[in-house]
Amino acid sequence: MKFGRFLSDKIISIIITIVTWLIIWDFLAVFHIKAGQIFIIGFIYFIAETSKILIEYFRRKKFYTDLMTNTENLEKKYLLSAMTESPDFYEGQIFYDILCETNKSMCDNVAEYRKSSEEFQEYIELWVHEIKLPVASLLLMCHNNPDIDGKYNEQLRRIDDYIENVMYYVRSENVRKDYLIKEVSLKRAFANTAIKNREELQARNVILRTENLDIKVMTDSKWLEYIIGQIIANSMKYFSADREPEIFIYATDSNEKTILHIRDNGIGIPLSDMPYIFEKSYTGSNGRTRSKSTGMGLYIIKNLCDSLGHEVKAVSVPDDFTEISISFGKNDFMKMQ
């Protein structure tokens, strides 16, 4: 709060004070008060008015300086009212009360929106569970009737995968409420994922190679299997017609972390797309030309890895390979006894 700006706001009051003193001066002169006495009275009047302005300035300066400092330092600006003390001057108290009232209104609106969002999430999860039942029944019917064209079975599995993606996307926003961190075998997690995607891998004649997966990491097994499944499913969309499709899954281990690598020999990702592949709904040039991509798979993977404390990276060379790597930190204190 600058003193010059404060005085400029007080200019009318200062002018009235000066005019008032000139009137008093003339009034005192009429009664033949000596000039020395008038000067002393004027000096006292000046000191009193100056002191009043300075006291008023410093009272306001402390409040508004603290207000501006808190605003600059707070990452969550809506906590400003909680971090600000009520001032000791009337105008400041009015402003403070308004600040608290607007913050309360904002909190009420956020709470209402959050409740609506949670109710919608509950509905989506319920819908997913309900819709998976008839899809599972149709899959079973196709399995029990070999005469049915395999294309129907493939389309049903795609529907089932899309439905599952909806559920995982909804839950990925609140993954911290639905995970159990414990030691998980990378070999077991990959085996479960491969079994689940066995039919599609066989239909596409995909060669799976593994190496050094006899390692345990600290993570949630359900979410890890979903992440691996999504990466494999993404790889199968972009295999090259010029060579036999192959996915190589291996792990590297060090004292600080374990890294799971999933590499395919597909068409790769253009360099111009690489900075954006983990962004929401980003499909890239491959997604527009090779498949009907939603751009959500890698976004969900990144969201889940961030929530679980893992680091996910991608490396790709066009017309050669794409490799997704997931880093798992090591912390003995997290291990279950």
C-alpha contacts under 8 A as a table, 3 or more apart, distances in Angstrom:
res1	aa1	res2	aa2	distance
1	M	5	R	7.75
1	M	6	F	7.58
1	M	61	K	5.58
1	M	64	Y	6.73
1	M	65	T	6.38
2	K	5	R	5.45
2	K	6	F	6.32
3	F	6	F	4.95
3	F	7	L	6.19
3	F	57	Y	7.41
4	G	7	L	5.16
4	G	8	S	6.23
5	R	8	S	5.04
5	R	9	D	6.41
6	F	9	D	5.28
6	F	10	K	6.48
6	F	57	Y	7.20
7	L	10	K	4.84
7	L	11	I	6.08
8	S	11	I	5.13
9	D	12	I	7.60
10	K	13	S	5.29
10	K	14	I	6.15
11	I	14	I	4.99
11	I	15	I	6.12
12	I	15	I	5.14
12	I	16	I	6.22
13	S	16	I	5.16
13	S	17	T	6.20
14	I	17	T	5.03
14	I	18	I	6.27
15	I	18	I	5.13
15	I	19	V	6.16
16	I	19	V	5.14
16	I	20	T	5.96
17	T	20	T	5.04
17	T	21	W	6.22
18	I	21	W	5.12
18	I	22	L	6.32
19	V	22	L	5.13
19	V	23	I	6.33
20	T	23	I	5.17
20	T	24	I	6.26
21	W	24	I	4.94
21	W	25	W	6.02
21	W	42	G	7.47
22	L	25	W	4.92
22	L	26	D	6.27
23	I	26	D	5.19
23	I	27	F	6.12
24	I	27	F	4.92
24	I	28	L	6.07
25	W	28	L	5.22
25	W	29	A	6.18
25	W	38	I	6.94
26	D	29	A	5.03
26	D	30	V	6.35
27	F	30	V	5.29
27	F	31	F	6.99
28	L	31	F	5.38
28	L	32	H	6.68
28	L	33	I	5.66
28	L	38	I	7.21
29	A	32	H	4.93
29	A	33	I	5.53
29	A	34	K	7.63
29	A	35	A	7.99
30	V	33	I	7.59
33	I	37	Q	6.73
33	I	38	I	6.68
34	K	37	Q	5.33
34	K	38	I	6.29
35	A	38	I	4.97
35	A	39	F	6.05
36	G	39	F	5.04
36	G	40	I	6.27
37	Q	40	I	5.08
37	Q	41	I	6.20
38	I	41	I	5.08
38	I	42	G	6.00
39	F	42	G	4.92
39	F	43	F	5.99
40	I	43	F	5.03
40	I	44	I	6.21
41	I	44	I	5.20
41	I	45	Y	6.10
42	G	45	Y	4.91
42	G	46	F	6.02
43	F	46	F	4.98
43	F	47	I	6.15
44	I	47	I	5.12
44	I	48	A	6.14
45	Y	48	A	5.15
45	Y	49	E	6.21
46	F	49	E	5.24
46	F	50	T	5.97
47	I	50	T	5.14
47	I	51	S	5.94
48	A	51	S	5.17
48	A	52	K	6.17
49	E	52	K	5.06
49	E	53	I	6.32
50	T	53	I	5.18
50	T	54	L	6.18
51	S	54	L	5.11
51	S	55	I	6.00
52	K	55	I	5.26
52	K	56	E	6.08
53	I	56	E	5.09
53	I	57	Y	6.03
54	L	57	Y	4.96
54	L	58	F	6.17
55	I	58	F	5.36
55	I	59	R	6.17
56	E	59	R	5.34
56	E	60	R	6.36
57	Y	60	R	5.32
57	Y	61	K	5.85
58	F	61	K	4.81
58	F	62	K	6.20
59	R	62	K	5.73
59	R	63	F	6.83
59	R	88	D	7.62
59	R	89	F	7.47
60	R	63	F	5.28
60	R	64	Y	6.15
60	R	89	F	7.70
60	R	92	G	7.60
61	K	64	Y	5.37
61	K	65	T	5.75
62	K	65	T	5.26
62	K	66	D	6.10
63	F	66	D	5.35
63	F	67	L	6.17
63	F	85	E	7.95
63	F	87	P	6.23
63	F	92	G	7.80
64	Y	67	L	4.80
64	Y	68	M	6.10
65	T	68	M	5.21
65	T	69	T	6.07
66	D	69	T	5.07
66	D	70	N	6.03
66	D	84	T	7.30
67	L	70	N	5.31
67	L	71	T	6.18
67	L	80	L	7.76
67	L	84	T	6.46
68	M	71	T	5.02
68	M	72	E	6.26
69	T	72	E	5.24
69	T	73	N	6.16
70	N	73	N	5.17
70	N	74	L	5.78
70	N	80	L	6.63
70	N	83	M	7.04
70	N	84	T	7.58
71	T	74	L	5.54
71	T	77	K	6.28
71	T	80	L	6.45
72	E	75	E	8.00
74	L	77	K	5.57
74	L	79	L	7.58
74	L	80	L	7.42
76	K	79	L	6.04
76	K	80	L	7.99
77	K	80	L	5.58
78	Y	81	S	7.33
78	Y	103	N	6.60
79	L	82	A	5.38
79	L	83	M	6.43
80	L	83	M	5.17
80	L	84	T	6.21
81	S	84	T	5.19
81	S	85	E	7.92
81	S	96	Y	7.51
81	S	99	L	6.28
81	S	100	C	5.67
81	S	103	N	7.15
82	A	85	E	7.83
86	S	92	G	7.77
86	S	93	Q	6.30
86	S	96	Y	6.38
87	P	90	Y	7.89
87	P	92	G	5.68
87	P	93	Q	5.72
87	P	96	Y	7.59
88	D	92	G	7.32
88	D	93	Q	7.09
89	F	92	G	5.52
89	F	93	Q	6.29
90	Y	93	Q	5.11
90	Y	94	I	6.41
91	E	94	I	5.15
91	E	95	F	6.40
92	G	95	F	5.03
92	G	96	Y	6.00
93	Q	96	Y	4.89
93	Q	97	D	6.00
94	I	97	D	5.20
94	I	98	I	6.26
95	F	98	I	5.11
95	F	99	L	6.15
96	Y	99	L	5.00
96	Y	100	C	6.23
97	D	100	C	5.13
97	D	101	E	6.13
98	I	101	E	5.04
98	I	102	T	6.13
99	L	102	T	5.30
99	L	103	N	6.14
100	C	103	N	5.09
100	C	104	K	6.13
101	E	104	K	5.09
101	E	105	S	6.22
102	T	105	S	5.00
102	T	106	M	6.13
103	N	106	M	5.01
103	N	107	C	6.17
104	K	107	C	5.06
104	K	108	D	6.16
105	S	108	D	5.09
105	S	109	N	6.25
106	M	109	N	5.12
106	M	110	V	6.16
107	C	110	V	5.03
107	C	111	A	6.04
108	D	111	A	5.07
108	D	112	E	6.15
109	N	112	E	5.07
109	N	113	Y	6.11
110	V	113	Y	5.04
110	V	114	R	5.96
111	A	114	R	5.01
111	A	115	K	6.09
112	E	115	K	5.14
112	E	116	S	6.24
113	Y	116	S	5.04
113	Y	117	S	6.05
114	R	117	S	4.95
114	R	118	E	6.05
115	K	118	E	5.13
115	K	119	E	6.14
116	S	119	E	5.13
116	S	120	F	6.21
117	S	120	F	5.08
117	S	121	Q	6.12
118	E	121	Q	4.95
118	E	122	E	6.12
119	E	122	E	5.09
119	E	123	Y	6.24
120	F	123	Y	5.01
120	F	124	I	6.20
121	Q	124	I	5.08
121	Q	125	E	6.17
121	Q	170	V	6.57
122	E	125	E	5.18
122	E	126	L	6.11
123	Y	126	L	5.07
123	Y	127	W	6.03
124	I	127	W	4.96
124	I	128	V	6.08
124	I	167	M	7.44
124	I	170	V	7.88
125	E	128	V	5.07
125	E	129	H	6.30
125	E	167	M	6.07
125	E	170	V	7.76
126	L	129	H	5.22
126	L	130	E	6.18
127	W	130	E	5.06
127	W	131	I	5.99
128	V	131	I	5.25
128	V	132	K	6.06
128	V	163	I	6.35
128	V	164	E	7.44
128	V	166	V	7.66
128	V	167	M	6.51
129	H	132	K	5.33
129	H	133	L	6.85
130	E	133	L	5.69
130	E	134	P	7.75
131	I	134	P	5.98
131	I	135	V	6.60
132	K	135	V	5.02
132	K	136	A	5.87
132	K	160	D	6.87
132	K	163	I	7.45
133	L	136	A	5.16
133	L	137	S	6.23
134	P	137	S	4.90
134	P	138	L	6.17
135	V	138	L	5.10
135	V	139	L	6.22
135	V	156	L	6.85
135	V	159	I	7.90
135	V	160	D	6.66
136	A	139	L	5.03
136	A	140	L	6.19
136	A	160	D	7.92
137	S	140	L	5.08
137	S	141	M	6.18
138	L	141	M	4.96
138	L	142	C	6.20
138	L	156	L	7.55
139	L	142	C	5.14
139	L	143	H	6.17
139	L	153	N	6.34
139	L	156	L	6.62
139	L	157	R	7.46
140	L	143	H	4.96
140	L	144	N	6.13
141	M	144	N	5.14
141	M	145	N	6.17
142	C	145	N	5.15
142	C	146	P	6.78
142	C	148	I	6.21
142	C	152	Y	7.79
142	C	153	N	6.12
143	H	146	P	6.35
143	H	153	N	7.90
145	N	148	I	5.86
146	P	149	D	7.73
148	I	152	Y	7.43
149	D	152	Y	5.87
149	D	153	N	7.33
150	G	153	N	5.08
150	G	154	E	6.27
151	K	154	E	4.99
151	K	155	Q	6.21
152	Y	155	Q	5.20
152	Y	156	L	6.19
153	N	156	L	5.13
153	N	157	R	6.25
154	E	157	R	5.14
154	E	158	R	6.32
154	E	200	E	7.80
155	Q	158	R	4.99
155	Q	159	I	6.26
156	L	159	I	5.02
156	L	160	D	6.14
157	R	160	D	4.89
157	R	161	D	6.12
158	R	161	D	5.04
158	R	162	Y	6.19
159	I	162	Y	5.14
159	I	163	I	6.17
160	D	163	I	5.15
160	D	164	E	6.19
161	D	164	E	5.02
161	D	165	N	6.14
162	Y	165	N	4.99
162	Y	166	V	6.43
163	I	166	V	5.19
163	I	167	M	6.63
164	E	167	M	5.13
164	E	168	Y	6.25
165	N	168	Y	5.10
165	N	169	Y	5.92
165	N	297	G	7.98
166	V	169	Y	5.14
166	V	170	V	6.23
167	M	170	V	5.27
167	M	171	R	6.22
168	Y	171	R	5.03
168	Y	172	S	5.76
168	Y	300	I	7.87
169	Y	172	S	5.03
169	Y	173	E	6.98
169	Y	300	I	6.17
170	V	173	E	5.97
170	V	174	N	7.71
171	R	174	N	5.39
171	R	175	V	5.66
171	R	178	D	7.80
172	S	175	V	4.81
172	S	300	I	6.80
172	S	303	N	6.62
172	S	304	L	5.88
173	E	303	N	7.66
174	N	177	K	5.88
174	N	178	D	7.36
175	V	178	D	5.21
175	V	179	Y	6.41
175	V	304	L	7.04
175	V	307	S	6.64
176	R	179	Y	6.05
176	R	307	S	6.77
176	R	308	L	7.75
179	Y	220	D	5.88
179	Y	223	W	7.78
180	L	219	T	7.42
180	L	220	D	5.26
180	L	221	S	7.94
181	I	218	M	6.10
181	I	219	T	4.75
181	I	220	D	4.85
181	I	334	M	7.82
182	K	217	V	7.81
182	K	218	M	5.18
182	K	219	T	5.65
182	K	220	D	6.41
182	K	334	M	7.48
182	K	335	K	6.23
182	K	336	M	6.32
183	E	216	K	5.74
183	E	217	V	5.31
183	E	218	M	4.65
183	E	219	T	6.52
183	E	335	K	6.72
183	E	336	M	7.57
184	V	188	R	7.75
184	V	189	A	7.38
184	V	216	K	5.11
184	V	217	V	5.33
184	V	218	M	6.17
184	V	219	T	6.41
184	V	220	D	7.27
184	V	221	S	6.05
185	S	188	R	5.21
185	S	189	A	6.19
185	S	213	L	7.78
185	S	214	D	6.85
185	S	215	I	5.85
185	S	216	K	4.31
185	S	217	V	6.54
186	L	189	A	5.08
186	L	190	F	6.08
186	L	213	L	5.49
186	L	214	D	6.61
186	L	215	I	5.90
186	L	216	K	5.96
186	L	217	V	7.14
187	K	190	F	5.29
187	K	191	A	6.08
187	K	213	L	4.91
187	K	214	D	5.74
187	K	215	I	7.26
188	R	191	A	5.01
188	R	192	N	6.16
189	A	192	N	5.35
189	A	193	T	6.33
189	A	221	S	6.73
189	A	224	L	7.05
189	A	225	E	5.49
190	F	193	T	5.07
190	F	194	A	6.04
190	F	225	E	6.84
190	F	228	I	7.05
191	A	194	A	5.09
191	A	195	I	6.15
192	N	195	I	5.24
192	N	196	K	6.29
192	N	225	E	7.24
193	T	196	K	5.14
193	T	197	N	6.33
193	T	225	E	5.80
193	T	226	Y	7.61
193	T	228	I	6.94
193	T	229	G	5.72
194	A	197	N	5.15
194	A	198	R	5.59
194	A	229	G	7.79
195	I	198	R	4.85
196	K	199	E	7.93
197	N	200	E	5.68
197	N	201	L	6.17
197	N	229	G	7.69
198	R	201	L	5.18
198	R	202	Q	6.08
199	E	202	Q	5.14
199	E	203	A	6.02
200	E	203	A	4.93
200	E	204	R	6.20
201	L	204	R	5.30
201	L	205	N	6.03
201	L	206	V	5.28
202	Q	205	N	4.84
202	Q	206	V	6.31
203	A	206	V	7.90
204	R	245	P	7.88
205	N	244	E	7.93
205	N	245	P	7.00
206	V	244	E	7.45
206	V	245	P	5.04
206	V	246	E	5.41
206	V	247	I	7.18
207	I	244	E	7.86
207	I	245	P	6.26
207	I	246	E	4.55
207	I	247	I	6.22
208	L	246	E	5.98
208	L	247	I	5.10
208	L	248	F	6.01
208	L	249	I	7.63
209	R	246	E	7.62
209	R	247	I	6.31
209	R	248	F	4.72
209	R	249	I	6.15
210	T	213	L	7.03
210	T	248	F	5.83
210	T	249	I	4.76
210	T	250	Y	5.44
211	E	249	I	6.52
211	E	250	Y	4.59
211	E	251	A	6.82
212	N	215	I	7.26
212	N	250	Y	5.75
212	N	251	A	5.56
212	N	252	T	7.36
213	L	250	Y	6.11
213	L	251	A	5.78
215	I	251	A	7.92
217	V	258	T	7.21
217	V	328	F	6.48
217	V	330	K	7.66
218	M	328	F	6.96
218	M	329	G	7.64
218	M	330	K	7.29
218	M	334	M	7.55
218	M	335	K	7.34
219	T	224	L	7.14
219	T	308	L	6.97
219	T	328	F	7.82
220	D	223	W	5.60
220	D	224	L	6.08
220	D	308	L	7.86
221	S	224	L	5.10
221	S	225	E	6.12
222	K	225	E	5.35
222	K	226	Y	6.37
223	W	226	Y	5.06
223	W	227	I	6.18
223	W	304	L	7.53
224	L	227	I	5.02
224	L	228	I	6.20
225	E	228	I	5.17
225	E	229	G	6.01
226	Y	229	G	5.00
226	Y	230	Q	6.10
227	I	230	Q	5.16
227	I	231	I	6.31
227	I	301	I	5.82
228	I	231	I	5.19
228	I	232	I	6.22
229	G	232	I	5.16
229	G	233	A	6.00
230	Q	233	A	5.02
230	Q	234	N	5.99
230	Q	297	G	6.49
230	Q	298	L	7.86
230	Q	301	I	7.73
231	I	234	N	5.05
231	I	235	S	6.21
231	I	262	I	7.57
231	I	298	L	7.78
231	I	324	I	7.55
232	I	235	S	5.02
232	I	236	M	6.36
232	I	247	I	7.77
232	I	262	I	7.89
233	A	236	M	5.21
233	A	237	K	6.75
234	N	237	K	5.41
234	N	238	Y	7.18
234	N	297	G	7.67
235	S	238	Y	5.61
235	S	239	F	6.71
235	S	247	I	7.86
235	S	264	D	6.28
235	S	266	G	7.00
236	M	239	F	5.85
237	K	290	R	7.59
237	K	291	S	6.80
238	Y	266	G	5.49
238	Y	267	I	5.93
238	Y	268	G	7.62
238	Y	286	N	7.78
238	Y	290	R	7.06
239	F	245	P	6.03
239	F	264	D	7.88
239	F	265	N	6.80
239	F	266	G	3.97
239	F	267	I	5.90
240	S	243	R	6.07
240	S	244	E	7.85
240	S	245	P	7.17
240	S	265	N	7.46
240	S	266	G	4.99
240	S	267	I	5.34
240	S	319	D	7.76
241	A	244	E	7.63
245	P	264	D	7.63
245	P	265	N	6.51
245	P	266	G	7.14
246	E	264	D	5.77
246	E	265	N	5.91
247	I	262	I	6.98
247	I	263	R	5.64
247	I	264	D	4.43
247	I	265	N	6.84
248	F	261	H	7.92
248	F	262	I	5.87
248	F	263	R	5.10
248	F	264	D	6.25
249	I	260	L	7.38
249	I	261	H	5.69
249	I	262	I	4.60
249	I	263	R	6.38
250	Y	260	L	6.06
250	Y	261	H	5.35
250	Y	262	I	6.75
251	A	258	T	6.97
251	A	259	I	5.52
251	A	260	L	4.47
251	A	261	H	5.85
252	T	258	T	5.83
252	T	259	I	5.27
252	T	260	L	6.69
252	T	261	H	7.97
253	D	257	K	6.32
253	D	258	T	4.49
253	D	259	I	6.45
254	S	257	K	5.47
254	S	258	T	6.17
255	N	330	K	7.71
256	E	329	G	6.39
256	E	330	K	5.93
257	K	327	S	6.51
257	K	328	F	5.49
257	K	329	G	4.53
257	K	330	K	5.46
258	T	327	S	5.73
258	T	328	F	5.15
258	T	329	G	6.61
258	T	330	K	7.63
259	I	325	S	6.40
259	I	326	I	5.46
259	I	327	S	4.34
259	I	328	F	6.15
260	L	325	S	5.45
260	L	326	I	5.16
260	L	327	S	6.49
261	H	323	E	6.59
261	H	324	I	5.88
261	H	325	S	4.40
261	H	326	I	6.65
262	I	323	E	5.47
262	I	324	I	5.32
262	I	325	S	6.29
263	R	321	F	6.78
263	R	322	T	5.63
263	R	323	E	4.11
263	R	324	I	6.48
264	D	321	F	5.52
264	D	322	T	5.57
264	D	323	E	6.50
265	N	268	G	7.59
265	N	320	D	5.80
265	N	321	F	4.36
265	N	322	T	6.72
266	G	319	D	6.74
266	G	320	D	6.36
266	G	321	F	5.40
266	G	322	T	6.81
267	I	318	P	5.89
267	I	319	D	4.33
267	I	320	D	6.07
267	I	321	F	6.50
267	I	322	T	7.86
268	G	316	S	5.57
268	G	317	V	5.50
268	G	318	P	4.22
268	G	319	D	5.34
268	G	320	D	5.93
268	G	321	F	5.03
268	G	322	T	5.13
269	I	273	D	6.69
269	I	274	M	6.74
269	I	286	N	7.26
269	I	316	S	5.79
269	I	317	V	6.61
269	I	318	P	5.43
269	I	322	T	6.92
270	P	273	D	5.44
270	P	274	M	6.68
270	P	285	S	7.74
270	P	316	S	7.90
270	P	317	V	7.54
270	P	318	P	5.75
271	L	274	M	5.30
271	L	316	S	7.92
271	L	317	V	7.86
271	L	318	P	7.68
272	S	275	P	7.19
273	D	276	Y	5.67
273	D	277	I	6.28
273	D	284	G	5.89
273	D	285	S	7.53
274	M	277	I	5.61
274	M	314	A	7.85
275	P	278	F	7.81
276	Y	279	E	5.38
276	Y	282	Y	6.82
277	I	282	Y	6.25
277	I	283	T	7.44
277	I	284	G	7.36
277	I	295	G	7.94
277	I	298	L	6.80
277	I	299	Y	7.64
278	F	282	Y	7.49
278	F	298	L	5.21
278	F	299	Y	4.70
278	F	302	K	6.34
279	E	282	Y	5.68
279	E	295	G	7.82
279	E	298	L	7.67
279	E	299	Y	5.53
280	K	295	G	6.35
280	K	296	M	5.84
280	K	299	Y	5.28
281	S	294	T	5.96
281	S	295	G	4.01
281	S	296	M	5.28
281	S	299	Y	7.58
282	Y	294	T	7.56
282	Y	295	G	4.61
282	Y	296	M	7.40
283	T	286	N	7.17
283	T	287	G	4.74
283	T	288	R	6.55
283	T	293	S	5.96
283	T	294	T	6.37
283	T	295	G	4.48
284	G	287	G	5.38
284	G	288	R	6.55
285	S	288	R	5.27
285	S	289	T	6.28
286	N	289	T	5.27
286	N	290	R	5.47
286	N	291	S	7.36
287	G	290	R	5.71
287	G	291	S	5.38
287	G	292	K	6.23
287	G	293	S	4.94
287	G	294	T	7.87
287	G	295	G	7.63
288	R	291	S	6.35
288	R	292	K	6.62
288	R	293	S	7.00
294	T	297	G	7.54
295	G	298	L	7.04
295	G	299	Y	7.18
296	M	299	Y	5.06
296	M	300	I	6.05
297	G	300	I	5.36
297	G	301	I	6.35
298	L	301	I	4.89
298	L	302	K	6.09
299	Y	302	K	5.18
299	Y	303	N	6.16
300	I	303	N	4.98
300	I	304	L	6.07
301	I	304	L	5.19
301	I	305	C	6.09
302	K	305	C	5.15
302	K	306	D	6.09
302	K	312	V	6.47
303	N	306	D	5.26
303	N	307	S	6.25
304	L	307	S	5.11
304	L	308	L	6.12
305	C	308	L	5.09
305	C	309	G	5.98
305	C	310	H	4.71
305	C	311	E	6.14
305	C	312	V	6.62
305	C	326	I	7.97
306	D	309	G	5.13
306	D	310	H	5.76
306	D	311	E	6.70
307	S	310	H	7.61
309	G	328	F	7.73
309	G	329	G	7.88
310	H	326	I	6.57
310	H	327	S	5.54
310	H	328	F	5.37
310	H	329	G	7.03
311	E	326	I	5.57
311	E	327	S	5.00
311	E	328	F	7.11
312	V	324	I	7.09
312	V	325	S	5.65
312	V	326	I	4.52
312	V	327	S	6.43
313	K	324	I	5.80
313	K	325	S	5.32
313	K	326	I	6.63
314	A	322	T	7.28
314	A	323	E	5.71
314	A	324	I	4.54
314	A	325	S	6.32
315	V	322	T	5.88
315	V	323	E	5.21
315	V	324	I	6.54
316	S	320	D	7.69
316	S	321	F	5.64
316	S	322	T	4.21
316	S	323	E	6.11
317	V	320	D	5.39
317	V	321	F	5.51
317	V	322	T	6.52
318	P	321	F	6.75
331	N	334	M	5.75
331	N	335	K	7.42
332	D	335	K	5.51
